[in-house]
Amino acid sequence: MNPVEQDILDKKITSIETVKELWSQTYNKEGKPDWSHIIPFYDENIYFRDTIQELRGMDDFLAMTERLTKRSKDLKMKITHAVMMEGLVFIEWEMTIGFKKYPNSIMYGCSRLTINDDGKITEQRDYYDLWGDIFDNIPRFGKAYRRFMRKKFG
């Protein structure tokens, strides 16, 4: 058994290869987003934060994954870069999400994972430009949004 297979069997993260394997297969089982294979790698007291929410504990984290599953018809992750060092993992990713009534959107971002001594994720912080990446896929609106952002913030 190779180290990644052993990590998956033990439900621990001890290498960057395990992270890449888990995140690459995340989110598309039988055409629907699915987190069931990755949830056992999170600590019960997970702290999660992204651009729109801050959650504490497994119950809130599971509720968030269920909301995303209901809103989207398809979700895929592509890991472009990943590094692990001293209990921290940094992942750069491209997430393609298909909403029920809208065209697919690609969101570009990165995640910082904190891994405890038991090999569980205790903290996840996701960084991405939610509105910019979604608006870029709406004809004419995306360009107007980018002009506004450059004028006000750039």
Secondary structure in CASP SS format (residue, H / E / C, confidence):
PFRMAT SS
TARGET T0000
AUTHOR 0000-0000-0000
METHOD secondary structure of the structure
MODEL  1
M C 1.00
N C 1.00
P H 1.00
V H 1.00
E H 1.00
Q H 1.00
D H 1.00
I H 1.00
L H 1.00
D H 1.00
K C 1.00
K C 1.00
I C 1.00
T C 1.00
S C 1.00
I H 1.00
E H 1.00
T H 1.00
V H 1.00
K H 1.00
E H 1.00
L H 1.00
W H 1.00
S H 1.00
Q C 1.00
T C 1.00
Y C 1.00
N C 1.00
K E 1.00
E C 1.00
G C 1.00
K E 1.00
P C 1.00
D C 1.00
W C 1.00
S C 1.00
H C 1.00
I C 1.00
I H 1.00
P H 1.00
F H 1.00
Y E 1.00
D E 1.00
E E 1.00
N E 1.00
I E 1.00
Y E 1.00
F E 1.00
R E 1.00
D C 1.00
T C 1.00
I C 1.00
Q C 1.00
E E 1.00
L E 1.00
R E 1.00
G C 1.00
M H 1.00
D H 1.00
D H 1.00
F H 1.00
L H 1.00
A H 1.00
M H 1.00
T H 1.00
E H 1.00
R H 1.00
L H 1.00
T H 1.00
K H 1.00
R H 1.00
S E 1.00
K E 1.00
D E 1.00
L E 1.00
K E 1.00
M E 1.00
K E 1.00
I E 1.00
T E 1.00
H E 1.00
A E 1.00
V E 1.00
M E 1.00
M E 1.00
E C 1.00
G C 1.00
L E 1.00
V E 1.00
F E 1.00
I E 1.00
E E 1.00
W E 1.00
E E 1.00
M E 1.00
T E 1.00
I E 1.00
G E 1.00
F E 1.00
K C 1.00
K C 1.00
Y C 1.00
P C 1.00
N C 1.00
S E 1.00
I E 1.00
M E 1.00
Y E 1.00
G E 1.00
C E 1.00
S E 1.00
R E 1.00
L E 1.00
T E 1.00
I E 1.00
N C 1.00
D C 1.00
D C 1.00
G C 1.00
K C 1.00
I E 1.00
T E 1.00
E E 1.00
Q E 1.00
R E 1.00
D E 1.00
Y E 1.00
Y E 1.00
D C 1.00
L H 1.00
W H 1.00
G H 1.00
D H 1.00
I H 1.00
F H 1.00
D C 1.00
N C 1.00
I C 1.00
P C 1.00
R C 1.00
F H 1.00
G H 1.00
K H 1.00
A H 1.00
Y H 1.00
R H 1.00
R H 1.00
F H 1.00
M H 1.00
R H 1.00
K H 1.00
K H 1.00
F H 1.00
G C 1.00
END
